[in-house]
């Protein structure tokens, strides 16, 4: 099934860390009554899996091989999304500072990306068929995973706003947060384009918007996109 199949609402949202992308995407999916997929969590989950098994994250072949078989299950209800590895809930474990610091080693592995992009497309198609649509967020959804989505959005914000938001989430200093936000984005941008909007992708700048304002801005873009579609 094509991502852009008639009657299904596919919303692809990309952007760097600290723009409010995840929380806004969940709220948008809830408002629209459709599914939600956090693709970044999939890279975090594979990172956790490899670390848990003592696999060297710099061994690209070994990590890419694990991507083919690791037992990841993503819950796509925007009100309560889950990340499970078999019977184990790892939603909290994949958000620890150690995983955040290591995930770029996995996310920049081209073999990993090929397999996880395949999984992401399958999940998006299944969830859209079940609920009428899906909001998928990440770093290459608008350009690689679902370039034919109904609506494609790049969420941006100033570096200062992004660092301040993420520092508040992590209860850390701006200096400590910078490595998790700016440095990681620089590493990940070597394999995914999420800092500037591609042709046909609408930019939503959340630098001066609060959460509700950000949700409203994205929903307005979705409404316009649905009319054109």
ROSE-4610 file (N, C-alpha, C; in Angstrom, 1 decimal, always signed):
// ROSE-4610
residu = [X/X/X/X/X/X/X/X/X/X/X/X/X/X/X/X/X/X/X/X/X/X/X/X/X/X/X/X/X/X/X/X/X/X/X/X/X/X/X/X/X/X/X/X/X/X/X/X/X/X/X/X/X/X/X/X/X/X/X/X/X/X/X/X/X/X/X/X/X/X/X/X/X/X/X/X/X/X/X/X/X/X/X/X/X/X/X/X/X/X/X/X/X/X/X/X/X/X/X/X/X/X/X/X/X/X/X/X/X/X/X/X/X/X/X/X/X/X/X/X/X/X/X/X/X/X/X/X/X/X/X/X/X/X/X/X/X/X/X/X/X/X/X/X/X/X/X/X/X/X/X/X/X/X/X/X/X/X/X/X/X/X/X/X/X/X/X/X/X/X/X/X/X/X/X/X/X/X/X/X/X/X/X/X/X/X/X/X/X/X/X/X/X/X/X/X/X/X/X/X/X/X/X/X/X/X/X/X/X/X/X/X/X/X/X/X/X/X/X/X/X/X/X/X/X/X/X/X/X/X/X/X/X/X/X/X/X/X/X/X/X/X/X/X/X/X/X/X/X/X/X/X/X/X/X/X/X/X/X/X/X/X/X/X/X/X/X/X/X/X/X/X/X/X/X/X/X/X/X/X/X/X/X/X/X/X/X/X/X/X/X/X/X/X/X/X/X/X/X/X/X/X/X/X/X/X/X/X/X/X/X/X/X/X/X/X/X/X/X/X/X/X/X/X/X/X/X/X/X/X/X/X/X/X/X/X/X/X/X/X/X/X/X/X/X/X/X/X/X/X/X/X/X/X/X/X/X/X/X/X/X/X/X/X/X/X/X/X/X/X/X/X/X/X/X/X/X/X/X/X/X/X/X/X/X/X/X/X/X/X/X/X/X/X/X/X/X/X/X/X/X/X/X/X/X/X/X/X/X/X/X/X/X/X/X/X/X/X/X/X/X/X/X/X/X/X/X/X/X/X/X/X/X/X/X/X/X/X/X/X/X/X/X/X/X/X/X/X/X/X/X/X/X/X/X/X/X/X/X/X/X/X/X/X/X/X/X/X/X/X/X/X/X/X/X/X/X/X/X/X/X/X/X/X/X/X/X/X/X/X/X/X/X/X/X/X/X/X/X/X/X/X/X/X/X/X/X/X/X/X/X/X/X/X/X/X/X/X/X/X/X/X/X/X/X/X/X/X/X/X/X/X/X/X/X/X/X/X/X/X/X/X/X/X/X/X/X/X/X/X/X/X/X/X/X/X/X/X/X/X/X/X/X/X/X/X/X/X/X/X/X/X/X/X/X/X/X/X/X/X/X/X/X/X/X/X/X/X/X/X/X/X/X/X/X/X/X/X/X/X/X/X/X/X/X/X/X/X/X/X/X/X/X/X/X/X/X/X/X/X/X/X/X/X/X/X/X/X/X/X/X/X/X/X/X/X/X/X/X/X/X/X/X/X/X/X/X/X/X/X/X/X/X/X/X/X/X/X/X/X/X/X/X/X/X/X/X/X/X/X/X/X/X/X/X/X/X/X/X/X/X/X/X/X/X/X/X]
num = [1/1/1/2/2/2/3/3/3/4/4/4/5/5/5/6/6/6/7/7/7/8/8/8/9/9/9/10/10/10/11/11/11/12/12/12/13/13/13/14/14/14/15/15/15/16/16/16/17/17/17/18/18/18/19/19/19/20/20/20/21/21/21/22/22/22/23/23/23/24/24/24/25/25/25/26/26/26/27/27/27/28/28/28/29/29/29/30/30/30/31/31/31/32/32/32/33/33/33/34/34/34/35/35/35/36/36/36/37/37/37/38/38/38/39/39/39/40/40/40/41/41/41/42/42/42/43/43/43/44/44/44/45/45/45/46/46/46/47/47/47/48/48/48/49/49/49/50/50/50/51/51/51/52/52/52/53/53/53/54/54/54/55/55/55/56/56/56/57/57/57/58/58/58/59/59/59/60/60/60/61/61/61/62/62/62/63/63/63/64/64/64/65/65/65/66/66/66/67/67/67/68/68/68/69/69/69/70/70/70/71/71/71/72/72/72/73/73/73/74/74/74/75/75/75/76/76/76/77/77/77/78/78/78/79/79/79/80/80/80/81/81/81/82/82/82/83/83/83/84/84/84/85/85/85/86/86/86/87/87/87/88/88/88/89/89/89/90/90/90/91/91/91/92/92/92/93/93/93/94/94/94/95/95/95/96/96/96/97/97/97/98/98/98/99/99/99/100/100/100/101/101/101/102/102/102/103/103/103/104/104/104/105/105/105/106/106/106/107/107/107/108/108/108/109/109/109/110/110/110/111/111/111/112/112/112/113/113/113/114/114/114/115/115/115/116/116/116/117/117/117/118/118/118/119/119/119/120/120/120/121/121/121/122/122/122/123/123/123/124/124/124/125/125/125/126/126/126/127/127/127/128/128/128/129/129/129/130/130/130/131/131/131/132/132/132/133/133/133/134/134/134/135/135/135/136/136/136/137/137/137/138/138/138/139/139/139/140/140/140/141/141/141/142/142/142/143/143/143/144/144/144/145/145/145/146/146/146/147/147/147/148/148/148/149/149/149/150/150/150/151/151/151/152/152/152/153/153/153/154/154/154/155/155/155/156/156/156/157/157/157/158/158/158/159/159/159/160/160/160/161/161/161/162/162/162/163/163/163/164/164/164/165/165/165/166/166/166/167/167/167/168/168/168/169/169/169/170/170/170/171/171/171/172/172/172/173/173/173/174/174/174/175/175/175/176/176/176/177/177/177/178/178/178/179/179/179/180/180/180/181/181/181/182/182/182/183/183/183/184/184/184/185/185/185/186/186/186/187/187/187/188/188/188/189/189/189/190/190/190/191/191/191/192/192/192/193/193/193/194/194/194/195/195/195/196/196/196/197/197/197/198/198/198/199/199/199/200/200/200/201/201/201/202/202/202/203/203/203/204/204/204/205/205/205/206/206/206/207/207/207/208/208/208/209/209/209/210/210/210/211/211/211/212/212/212/213/213/213/214/214/214/215/215/215/216/216/216/217/217/217/218/218/218/219/219/219/220/220/220/221/221/221/222/222/222/223/223/223/224/224/224/225/225/225/226/226/226/227/227/227/228/228/228/229/229/229]
x = [+0.8/+0.0/+0.9/+0.6/+1.3/+1.0/+2.0/+1.8/+0.7/+0.6/-0.3/-1.6/-2.0/-3.2/-4.4/-5.4/-6.5/-7.3/-7.8/-8.6/-7.9/-6.5/-5.7/-5.0/-5.0/-4.3/-2.9/-1.8/-0.5/+0.2/+0.6/+1.2/+2.7/+3.6/+5.0/+5.6/+6.3/+6.8/+8.3/+9.2/+10.6/+11.0/+12.3/+12.8/+13.9/+14.7/+15.7/+15.2/+16.1/+15.7/+15.3/+14.3/+13.9/+12.9/+12.3/+11.3/+9.9/+9.7/+8.4/+7.8/+8.6/+8.1/+7.3/+7.8/+7.2/+5.8/+5.9/+4.7/+3.6/+4.0/+3.0/+2.5/+3.3/+2.8/+1.8/+2.0/+1.1/-0.3/-0.2/-1.4/-2.2/-1.4/-2.1/-2.8/-2.1/-2.7/-3.9/-3.9/-5.0/-6.2/-5.9/-6.9/-7.6/-6.8/-7.3/-7.9/-7.7/-8.2/-7.5/-6.2/-5.4/-4.2/-3.4/-2.3/-1.0/+0.0/+1.2/+2.4/+3.4/+4.7/+5.9/+6.6/+7.9/+9.0/+9.5/+10.5/+11.9/+12.1/+13.4/+13.5/+12.3/+12.3/+12.8/+12.6/+13.1/+14.6/+15.3/+16.7/+17.2/+16.5/+16.9/+16.7/+15.7/+15.4/+16.5/+16.9/+18.0/+19.3/+19.5/+20.7/+20.7/+19.5/+19.4/+19.6/+19.1/+19.2/+20.7/+21.4/+22.8/+23.6/+23.4/+24.1/+23.8/+22.6/+22.2/+22.9/+23.2/+23.9/+25.4/+25.9/+27.3/+27.9/+27.1/+27.5/+28.1/+29.3/+30.0/+29.2/+28.8/+28.0/+28.8/+30.1/+31.0/+31.2/+30.7/+30.8/+29.5/+29.6/+28.4/+27.7/+28.5/+27.9/+27.2/+27.7/+27.1/+25.8/+25.8/+24.6/+23.5/+23.9/+23.0/+22.3/+23.1/+22.6/+21.5/+21.8/+20.8/+19.5/+19.6/+18.4/+17.4/+18.0/+17.1/+16.2/+16.7/+16.0/+15.5/+15.9/+15.5/+14.0/+13.5/+12.0/+11.3/+11.3/+10.7/+9.2/+8.5/+7.0/+6.7/+6.2/+5.8/+4.3/+3.9/+2.5/+2.2/+1.1/+0.9/-0.3/-0.8/-1.9/-1.3/-1.6/-1.0/-1.2/-2.3/-2.5/-1.6/-1.1/-0.3/+0.6/+1.6/+2.5/+3.4/+3.8/+4.7/+5.8/+6.9/+8.0/+8.4/+8.3/+8.5/+9.5/+10.3/+11.2/+10.8/+10.0/+9.4/+8.4/+8.5/+7.6/+8.0/+9.2/+9.8/+9.5/+8.9/+8.7/+10.0/+10.5/+11.7/+11.6/+10.3/+10.1/+10.9/+11.1/+11.9/+13.4/+13.7/+15.1/+15.8/+15.0/+15.6/+15.8/+15.3/+15.4/+16.5/+17.3/+18.4/+19.5/+20.3/+21.4/+22.4/+22.6/+23.6/+23.1/+21.8/+21.3/+21.2/+20.9/+20.8/+22.2/+23.3/+24.6/+25.1/+24.5/+25.0/+24.2/+23.0/+22.1/+22.5/+23.3/+23.8/+24.7/+25.4/+26.2/+25.3/+24.1/+23.2/+22.4/+22.0/+21.2/+21.9/+23.2/+24.0/+24.5/+24.2/+24.5/+23.6/+24.1/+23.3/+22.5/+23.2/+22.5/+21.3/+21.5/+20.4/+19.3/+19.6/+18.6/+17.7/+18.4/+17.7/+16.6/+17.0/+16.0/+14.9/+15.3/+14.3/+13.4/+13.8/+12.9/+11.9/+12.4/+11.4/+10.4/+10.8/+9.8/+8.9/+9.4/+8.6/+7.5/+7.9/+6.9/+5.8/+6.2/+5.2/+4.2/+4.8/+4.0/+3.1/+3.6/+2.7/+1.6/+1.8/+0.8/-0.3/+0.2/-0.8/-1.6/-0.9/-1.7/-2.6/-2.2/-3.1/-4.3/-4.1/-5.3/-6.2/-5.7/-6.5/-7.3/-6.6/-7.2/-7.6/-7.3/-7.6/-6.4/-5.4/-4.2/-3.1/-2.0/-1.0/-0.2/+0.3/+1.3/+2.6/+3.6/+4.9/+5.9/+6.7/+7.7/+9.1/+10.1/+11.4/+12.4/+13.3/+14.3/+14.3/+13.8/+13.8/+12.5/+11.4/+10.1/+9.5/+9.8/+9.2/+10.0/+11.2/+12.1/+12.3/+12.4/+12.8/+11.7/+11.2/+10.3/+8.9/+8.4/+7.1/+7.1/+7.8/+7.9/+6.6/+5.6/+4.3/+3.2/+3.6/+2.6/+1.6/+0.4/-0.6/-0.1/+0.5/+1.1/+2.5/+3.4/+4.8/+5.2/+5.7/+6.0/+7.4/+8.2/+9.4/+9.2/+9.3/+9.2/+10.6/+10.8/+12.0/+11.9/+13.0/+13.0/+14.4/+14.6/+15.9/+16.8/+18.1/+18.9/+18.7/+18.5/+18.3/+17.0/+16.0/+14.7/+14.8/+15.4/+15.6/+16.3/+17.5/+18.3/+17.5/+16.8/+16.1/+15.0/+14.3/+13.2/+13.8/+14.8/+15.3/+16.0/+16.6/+17.2/+16.1/+15.0/+13.9/+13.4/+13.3/+12.8/+13.8/+15.1/+16.1/+16.5/+16.1/+16.5/+18.0/+18.6/+20.0/+20.4/+21.7/+22.1/+22.1/+22.1/+22.2/+23.4/+24.5/+25.8/+25.8/+25.2/+25.1/+24.1/+23.1/+22.1/+22.6/+23.4/+23.9/+24.4/+25.2/+25.7/+24.6/+23.5/+22.4/+21.6/+21.6/+20.7/+21.5/+22.4/+23.1/+24.1/+25.0/+26.0/+25.3/+24.3/+23.6/+23.0/+22.4/+21.8/+22.8/+24.0/+25.1/+25.5/+25.6/+26.0/+24.9/+23.7/+22.6/+22.4/+22.7/+22.4/+23.3/+24.3/+25.2/+24.5/+23.4/+22.6/+21.2/+20.7/+19.3/+19.2/+18.3/+18.1/+16.9/+17.1/+16.0/+16.2/+17.2/+17.5/+16.9/+16.6/+16.0/+14.9/+13.8/+12.7/+13.0/+12.6/+12.7/+11.5/+11.6/+10.5/+9.2/+8.1/+6.8/+6.6/+7.6/+7.5/+7.3/+6.3/+5.9/+6.7/+7.3/+8.0/+7.1/+7.2/+6.5/+7.5/+7.7/+8.7/+8.1/+8.5/+7.9/+8.7/+9.7/+10.5/+9.7/+8.7/+7.9/+6.5/+6.3/+5.0/+5.0/+3.9/+3.8/+3.3/+3.0/+2.6/+1.3/+0.3/-1.0/-0.9/-0.1/+0.1/+0.8/+1.7/+2.4/+1.5/+0.6/-0.3/-1.3/-1.8/-2.7/-2.0/-0.8/-0.1/+0.1/+0.4/+0.5/-0.9/-1.9/-3.2/-3.7/-3.3/-3.7/-3.1/-1.8/-1.1/-1.8/-2.1/-2.8/-4.1/-4.9/-6.2/-6.0/-5.0/-4.8/-4.3/-3.5/-3.0/-4.1/-5.1/-6.2/-7.1/-7.2/-8.0/-7.4/-6.1/-5.4/-5.4/-5.2/-5.2/-6.5]
y = [-1.2/+0.0/+1.2/+2.2/+3.4/+4.3/+5.1/+6.0/+7.0/+7.4/+8.4/+7.9/+6.6/+6.0/+6.9/+7.0/+7.9/+7.5/+8.5/+8.3/+8.2/+8.0/+7.8/+9.1/+9.6/+10.8/+10.5/+10.8/+10.5/+11.8/+12.1/+13.3/+13.0/+13.5/+13.3/+14.6/+14.4/+15.6/+15.3/+16.1/+16.1/+17.3/+17.2/+18.4/+18.0/+18.9/+18.7/+18.6/+18.2/+18.1/+19.4/+19.3/+20.5/+21.4/+20.9/+21.8/+21.5/+20.5/+20.1/+19.0/+18.5/+17.6/+16.4/+15.7/+14.5/+14.8/+15.8/+16.1/+16.7/+17.5/+18.1/+17.0/+16.1/+15.1/+14.2/+13.8/+13.0/+13.8/+15.1/+15.8/+16.0/+16.2/+16.3/+15.0/+13.8/+12.5/+12.3/+12.7/+12.5/+13.4/+14.6/+15.5/+15.0/+14.4/+13.8/+12.4/+11.8/+10.4/+9.4/+9.6/+8.6/+8.1/+7.2/+6.6/+7.6/+7.1/+7.9/+7.0/+7.4/+6.6/+7.5/+7.2/+7.9/+7.1/+7.5/+6.7/+6.8/+7.9/+8.0/+7.0/+6.6/+5.6/+4.3/+4.0/+2.8/+2.7/+3.8/+3.8/+3.7/+4.4/+4.3/+2.8/+2.2/+0.8/-0.1/+0.1/-0.8/-0.5/+0.8/+1.1/+0.4/+0.5/-0.2/-1.7/-2.3/-3.7/-4.1/-3.4/-3.7/-3.5/-2.4/-2.1/-3.2/-3.6/-4.7/-6.0/-6.2/-7.5/-7.3/-6.2/-6.0/-5.9/-5.5/-5.4/-4.0/-4.0/-2.7/-1.9/-0.7/+0.1/+0.6/+0.6/+1.0/-0.1/-1.3/-2.5/-2.4/-1.7/-1.4/-2.6/-3.6/-4.8/-5.6/-5.7/-6.4/-5.7/-4.4/-3.6/-3.7/-3.6/-3.8/-5.1/-6.2/-7.5/-7.6/-7.0/-7.0/-6.3/-5.3/-4.6/-5.5/-6.5/-7.5/-8.3/-8.6/-9.6/-9.1/-7.9/-7.6/-7.4/-7.9/-8.1/-6.8/-5.8/-4.5/-4.5/-4.0/-3.8/-2.4/-1.6/-0.2/+0.0/+0.5/+0.8/+2.2/+2.3/+3.5/+4.3/+4.1/+4.9/+6.2/+7.4/+8.6/+9.0/+8.5/+8.8/+8.0/+6.8/+6.0/+5.2/+5.8/+5.0/+4.2/+3.0/+2.2/+1.7/+1.3/+0.7/-0.5/-1.7/-2.9/-3.8/-4.5/-5.5/-6.8/-7.5/-8.7/-8.4/-8.9/-8.6/-7.5/-6.9/-5.9/-4.5/-3.7/-2.2/-1.5/-0.9/-0.2/+1.3/+1.8/+3.2/+4.2/+3.9/+4.8/+4.5/+3.3/+2.9/+3.5/+3.8/+4.3/+5.8/+6.4/+7.9/+8.3/+7.4/+7.7/+8.5/+9.2/+10.0/+9.1/+7.9/+7.0/+6.6/+6.3/+6.0/+7.2/+8.3/+9.6/+9.9/+9.6/+9.9/+8.9/+7.7/+6.7/+6.5/+7.0/+6.6/+7.1/+8.2/+8.6/+7.6/+6.8/+5.7/+4.7/+4.5/+3.6/+4.3/+5.5/+6.2/+6.6/+6.7/+7.0/+5.8/+4.6/+3.3/+3.1/+3.1/+3.0/+1.7/+0.6/-0.7/-0.7/-0.1/+0.0/+0.8/+2.0/+2.9/+2.1/+1.4/+0.7/-0.3/-1.0/-1.9/-1.2/-0.2/+0.5/+1.3/+1.8/+2.5/+1.6/+0.4/-0.7/-0.9/-1.1/-1.4/-0.2/+1.0/+2.2/+2.3/+2.1/+2.1/+1.0/-0.1/-1.2/-0.8/-0.3/+0.2/+1.3/+2.3/+3.4/+2.9/+2.0/+1.5/+0.8/-0.1/-0.9/+0.0/+1.0/+1.9/+2.7/+3.3/+4.1/+3.3/+2.1/+1.2/+0.9/+0.8/+0.5/+1.8/+2.9/+4.1/+5.2/+5.1/+6.1/+7.1/+6.9/+7.8/+7.6/+8.3/+8.2/+9.5/+9.9/+11.0/+10.3/+10.4/+9.9/+11.0/+10.9/+12.0/+11.4/+12.2/+11.7/+12.7/+12.2/+13.1/+13.0/+11.9/+11.7/+11.2/+11.5/+11.0/+11.8/+13.1/+13.9/+13.6/+13.2/+13.1/+11.6/+10.7/+9.3/+8.3/+8.3/+7.3/+7.5/+8.7/+8.9/+10.2/+10.3/+11.5/+11.8/+10.8/+11.1/+11.2/+11.6/+11.8/+12.9/+12.8/+13.8/+15.2/+15.3/+16.5/+16.3/+17.2/+17.0/+18.3/+18.2/+19.4/+19.3/+20.4/+20.5/+21.4/+20.9/+21.7/+22.3/+23.6/+24.2/+25.1/+25.5/+26.5/+27.0/+28.1/+28.7/+27.8/+27.8/+27.0/+27.3/+28.6/+29.0/+28.4/+28.4/+27.8/+26.3/+25.7/+24.2/+23.8/+24.5/+24.1/+24.4/+25.5/+25.8/+24.8/+24.4/+23.4/+22.1/+21.6/+20.3/+20.3/+21.4/+21.6/+21.5/+22.1/+22.0/+20.6/+19.8/+18.4/+17.6/+17.8/+17.0/+17.5/+18.7/+19.3/+19.4/+19.8/+20.0/+21.4/+21.7/+23.0/+23.1/+24.4/+24.6/+24.0/+24.1/+23.6/+22.1/+21.4/+19.9/+19.5/+20.3/+19.9/+20.1/+21.1/+21.4/+20.2/+19.4/+18.2/+17.2/+17.2/+16.3/+16.8/+18.1/+18.7/+19.1/+20.1/+20.6/+19.5/+19.0/+18.0/+16.8/+16.3/+15.1/+15.4/+16.6/+17.0/+17.0/+17.6/+17.7/+16.3/+15.3/+14.0/+13.3/+13.4/+12.8/+13.4/+14.7/+15.4/+14.9/+14.1/+13.5/+12.4/+11.9/+10.8/+11.1/+12.2/+12.6/+14.1/+14.6/+16.0/+16.5/+17.2/+17.6/+19.0/+19.8/+21.1/+22.2/+21.8/+22.7/+21.9/+22.6/+21.9/+21.6/+20.4/+20.0/+20.6/+20.5/+21.1/+20.4/+21.2/+20.7/+20.5/+20.7/+20.5/+21.9/+22.0/+23.2/+23.4/+24.5/+24.8/+25.4/+24.9/+25.4/+25.8/+27.1/+27.5/+27.7/+27.0/+27.0/+27.8/+28.6/+29.4/+30.2/+30.8/+31.8/+31.3/+30.0/+29.4/+28.5/+28.6/+27.6/+26.3/+25.3/+24.0/+24.1/+24.7/+24.8/+25.5/+26.6/+27.3/+26.4/+25.6/+24.7/+23.7/+23.1/+22.1/+22.8/+24.0/+24.7/+25.0/+25.4/+25.7/+24.4/+23.3/+22.1/+21.6/+21.7/+21.3/+22.2/+23.5/+24.4/+23.9/+23.5/+23.0/+21.7/+20.9/+19.6/+19.9/+20.9/+21.2/+21.7/+22.6/+23.1/+21.9/+21.0/+19.9/+19.0/+18.7/+17.8/+18.4/+19.7/+20.4/+20.2/+20.4/+20.3/+18.9/+17.9/+16.5/+16.0]
z = [+0.0/+0.0/+0.0/-0.9/-0.9/+0.3/+0.7/+1.8/+1.5/+0.2/-0.1/-0.6/-0.3/-0.8/-0.4/-1.4/-1.2/+0.0/+0.7/+1.9/+3.2/+3.1/+4.3/+4.6/+5.8/+6.1/+6.7/+5.9/+6.4/+6.6/+7.9/+8.3/+8.7/+7.9/+8.2/+8.8/+10.0/+10.7/+11.0/+10.5/+10.8/+11.6/+12.1/+12.7/+13.7/+14.1/+15.1/+16.5/+17.4/+18.8/+19.5/+20.4/+21.1/+20.5/+19.4/+18.7/+19.3/+20.1/+20.5/+19.6/+18.8/+17.7/+18.3/+19.3/+19.8/+20.5/+21.4/+22.1/+21.2/+20.3/+19.4/+18.4/+18.0/+17.1/+17.7/+19.0/+19.7/+19.9/+20.2/+20.4/+19.1/+18.0/+16.7/+16.3/+16.5/+16.2/+17.0/+18.3/+19.2/+18.7/+18.3/+17.8/+16.5/+15.7/+14.4/+14.5/+15.6/+15.8/+15.0/+14.8/+14.0/+14.8/+14.3/+15.0/+15.0/+15.8/+16.0/+16.0/+15.3/+15.3/+15.6/+16.6/+17.0/+16.4/+15.2/+14.6/+15.3/+15.9/+16.7/+17.8/+18.4/+19.5/+19.0/+17.7/+17.1/+17.1/+16.8/+16.8/+18.2/+19.1/+20.6/+21.1/+20.6/+21.1/+20.6/+19.4/+18.9/+19.6/+19.9/+20.7/+22.1/+22.7/+24.0/+23.9/+22.9/+22.6/+22.5/+21.7/+21.5/+22.7/+23.4/+24.7/+25.7/+25.8/+26.7/+26.4/+25.2/+24.8/+24.6/+24.9/+24.9/+23.4/+22.5/+21.1/+20.9/+20.3/+20.1/+19.1/+19.5/+18.6/+17.4/+17.5/+16.3/+15.3/+15.7/+14.7/+13.9/+12.8/+12.0/+11.4/+11.0/+10.5/+11.5/+12.7/+13.8/+14.2/+14.3/+14.7/+13.6/+12.4/+11.3/+11.2/+11.6/+11.7/+12.8/+13.9/+15.0/+14.6/+13.8/+13.3/+12.6/+12.0/+11.2/+12.1/+13.3/+14.1/+15.5/+15.9/+17.3/+17.5/+18.6/+18.7/+19.2/+18.4/+18.7/+18.4/+19.4/+19.2/+19.6/+18.6/+18.9/+19.0/+20.2/+20.4/+19.8/+19.0/+18.2/+18.6/+19.8/+20.3/+20.8/+20.3/+20.7/+22.1/+22.7/+24.1/+25.0/+24.6/+25.4/+24.5/+23.8/+22.9/+23.8/+23.3/+24.0/+23.1/+23.8/+23.2/+24.0/+23.3/+24.0/+23.3/+24.0/+23.4/+23.9/+23.1/+23.6/+24.6/+25.8/+26.9/+27.8/+27.5/+28.4/+27.9/+28.8/+28.5/+28.6/+27.5/+27.6/+27.3/+27.4/+27.1/+27.9/+29.2/+30.0/+29.8/+29.6/+29.5/+28.3/+27.2/+26.0/+26.1/+27.1/+27.3/+28.3/+28.7/+29.7/+29.0/+29.7/+29.1/+28.4/+28.9/+28.2/+26.8/+26.7/+25.4/+24.5/+25.0/+24.2/+23.7/+24.5/+24.0/+23.0/+23.0/+22.1/+20.8/+20.8/+19.7/+18.3/+18.2/+16.9/+16.3/+17.1/+16.5/+15.7/+16.2/+15.5/+14.4/+14.7/+13.7/+12.4/+12.5/+11.3/+10.6/+11.1/+10.4/+9.3/+8.1/+6.9/+6.7/+7.2/+7.2/+8.1/+9.3/+10.2/+9.6/+9.0/+8.5/+7.5/+6.6/+5.6/+6.2/+7.2/+7.8/+8.6/+9.4/+10.2/+9.3/+8.2/+7.3/+6.7/+6.4/+5.9/+7.0/+8.2/+9.3/+9.5/+9.4/+9.6/+8.6/+7.3/+6.3/+6.5/+6.9/+7.2/+8.3/+9.4/+10.5/+10.2/+9.4/+9.0/+8.2/+7.3/+6.4/+7.2/+8.1/+8.9/+9.8/+10.5/+11.4/+10.7/+9.5/+8.7/+8.3/+7.9/+7.5/+8.6/+9.8/+11.0/+11.5/+11.4/+12.1/+11.1/+9.9/+8.9/+8.6/+9.4/+9.2/+10.2/+10.1/+11.1/+11.0/+12.2/+12.3/+12.6/+11.7/+12.0/+12.1/+13.2/+13.4/+13.5/+13.0/+13.1/+12.4/+11.6/+11.0/+9.4/+8.9/+7.5/+6.9/+7.7/+7.3/+6.0/+6.0/+4.9/+3.6/+3.7/+2.5/+2.0/+3.0/+2.7/+3.0/+4.2/+4.6/+3.9/+3.9/+3.3/+2.5/+1.4/+0.6/-0.1/-0.2/-0.8/+0.3/+1.5/+2.6/+2.2/+2.8/+2.5/+2.9/+4.1/+4.6/+5.1/+4.7/+5.2/+5.8/+7.1/+7.9/+8.4/+8.4/+9.1/+10.3/+11.5/+12.7/+13.1/+13.2/+13.6/+14.8/+15.3/+16.4/+16.5/+17.1/+17.3/+18.2/+18.0/+18.9/+20.3/+20.7/+22.1/+22.6/+21.8/+22.3/+22.4/+21.5/+21.6/+22.8/+23.1/+24.2/+25.5/+25.6/+26.8/+27.1/+26.0/+26.2/+26.7/+26.0/+26.3/+27.7/+28.1/+29.4/+30.5/+30.2/+31.1/+31.3/+30.2/+30.2/+31.0/+30.8/+31.4/+32.8/+33.2/+34.4/+34.5/+33.4/+33.3/+32.8/+32.9/+32.4/+30.9/+30.4/+29.0/+28.4/+29.1/+28.6/+28.4/+29.4/+29.4/+28.3/+28.1/+27.1/+25.7/+25.5/+24.1/+23.4/+24.1/+23.5/+23.0/+23.8/+23.4/+22.3/+22.1/+21.1/+19.9/+20.0/+18.8/+18.3/+19.1/+18.7/+18.0/+18.7/+18.1/+16.8/+16.6/+15.4/+14.3/+14.6/+13.6/+13.1/+14.1/+13.7/+12.8/+13.3/+12.5/+11.2/+11.0/+9.8/+8.6/+9.0/+7.9/+7.2/+7.7/+7.0/+6.8/+7.4/+7.2/+7.2/+6.3/+6.1/+6.9/+8.0/+8.8/+9.4/+8.8/+9.3/+8.3/+7.1/+6.1/+5.4/+5.0/+4.4/+2.9/+2.5/+1.1/+0.4/-0.9/-1.8/-1.4/-1.2/-0.8/+0.7/+1.5/+2.9/+3.6/+4.4/+5.1/+6.4/+6.6/+7.8/+8.9/+10.1/+11.2/+12.3/+12.5/+13.5/+14.8/+15.8/+17.2/+18.2/+17.7/+18.6/+19.6/+19.1/+19.9/+20.2/+20.0/+20.2/+21.5/+22.3/+23.4/+22.8/+23.7/+23.2/+22.5/+23.0/+22.3/+21.0/+21.0/+19.7/+18.7/+19.1/+18.2/+17.6/+18.4/+18.0/+17.0/+17.3/+16.4/+15.1/+15.1/+13.8/+13.0/+13.6/+12.8/+12.3/+13.1/+12.6/+11.5/+11.5/+10.4/+9.1/+9.2/+8.0/+7.5/+8.4/+8.0/+7.4/+7.9/+7.3/+5.9/+5.6/+4.3/+3.4/+3.9/+3.1/+2.7/+3.6/+3.3/+2.2/+2.2/+1.2/-0.2/-0.2/-1.5/-2.0/-1.0/-1.4/-2.0]
